[in-house]
Amino acid sequence: MDSENLISAVTNLQLLAALVVDLGADAECREDSLTQAPAPEPAATSAAALQAKGGHHAMMATDFRICMRVDEKHAFSWFTLANHCDQTAARYQRLAALQSGTETAILR
């Protein structure tokens, strides 16, 4: 079996990638990963769970802002982490609103 056919026959990419990176894995393990079914897709997350994740990220942003001091050398790092968490929280909260039907999707 040549490499192109072997790669096209892969059904469980996550397992194969893990085995390729693991230098201790033997060839039989790699072949078994080709025949195994792919991992199931994650189930749709409820609006409440998305809202909880958004709240968690908002709390993390608050914690990062508390750590930030203007005269500190790493203030910019804390600021960047806080902004990232704010944006992630906003995304989760918007997804929760879309899933619960309180907001409509606007395609740009």
Contacts in CASP RR format, 6 or more apart in sequence:
PFRMAT RR
TARGET T0000
AUTHOR 0000-0000-0000
METHOD contacts of the structure
MODEL  1
MDSENLISAVTNLQLLAALVVDLGADAECREDSLTQAPAPEPAATSAAAL
QAKGGHHAMMATDFRICMRVDEKHAFSWFTLANHCDQTAARYQRLAALQS
GTETAILR
1 9 0 8 1.000
6 34 0 8 1.000
9 34 0 8 1.000
10 16 0 8 1.000
10 33 0 8 1.000
10 34 0 8 1.000
11 34 0 8 1.000
11 35 0 8 1.000
11 36 0 8 1.000
11 37 0 8 1.000
11 38 0 8 1.000
12 33 0 8 1.000
12 34 0 8 1.000
12 36 0 8 1.000
12 37 0 8 1.000
12 38 0 8 1.000
12 39 0 8 1.000
13 38 0 8 1.000
14 38 0 8 1.000
14 39 0 8 1.000
15 33 0 8 1.000
15 36 0 8 1.000
15 39 0 8 1.000
16 30 0 8 1.000
16 33 0 8 1.000
16 34 0 8 1.000
19 25 0 8 1.000
19 29 0 8 1.000
19 30 0 8 1.000
19 33 0 8 1.000
20 30 0 8 1.000
44 99 0 8 1.000
45 99 0 8 1.000
46 99 0 8 1.000
47 96 0 8 1.000
47 97 0 8 1.000
47 99 0 8 1.000
47 100 0 8 1.000
48 96 0 8 1.000
50 92 0 8 1.000
50 93 0 8 1.000
50 95 0 8 1.000
50 96 0 8 1.000
50 99 0 8 1.000
51 92 0 8 1.000
51 93 0 8 1.000
51 96 0 8 1.000
53 92 0 8 1.000
54 88 0 8 1.000
54 89 0 8 1.000
54 92 0 8 1.000
54 93 0 8 1.000
54 96 0 8 1.000
55 89 0 8 1.000
55 92 0 8 1.000
55 93 0 8 1.000
56 89 0 8 1.000
57 85 0 8 1.000
57 86 0 8 1.000
57 88 0 8 1.000
57 89 0 8 1.000
57 92 0 8 1.000
58 85 0 8 1.000
58 86 0 8 1.000
58 89 0 8 1.000
60 81 0 8 1.000
60 85 0 8 1.000
61 81 0 8 1.000
61 82 0 8 1.000
61 83 0 8 1.000
61 85 0 8 1.000
61 86 0 8 1.000
61 89 0 8 1.000
62 82 0 8 1.000
64 78 0 8 1.000
64 79 0 8 1.000
64 81 0 8 1.000
64 82 0 8 1.000
64 85 0 8 1.000
65 78 0 8 1.000
65 82 0 8 1.000
67 78 0 8 1.000
68 75 0 8 1.000
68 78 0 8 1.000
68 79 0 8 1.000
68 82 0 8 1.000
69 75 0 8 1.000
72 78 0 8 1.000
94 103 0 8 1.000
97 103 0 8 1.000
98 104 0 8 1.000
98 105 0 8 1.000
END
